[in-house]
Amino acid sequence: MAPHAEIKPQDITERARRDLLQLLEGVPGKKNLVIEKSLAGPIGLLVKFSTLQEYGVDKVFYVENRNVDESQRNIVFLARG
């Protein structure tokens, strides 16, 4: 049996951060981000709001509040599967 490579928590965190930023980068221009409330904490651990802004995020809304601002042409939804 082949030895298993050690997986470090910071590797998982960095991968999640990179994937989130690549997702946002794939949507050109300004965008609103709509997330589940339960994701606010984990996302906050990955990136600061200022970083989200650098990737075009104008405002963040919670799905549960049903108050999505449609002022931006692009709206990105992020939810648990």
Helices and strands as residue ranges (DSSP letters): H 9-25, E 31-35, G 37-39, H 40-46, H 49-54, E 57-62, G 63-65, E 74-78
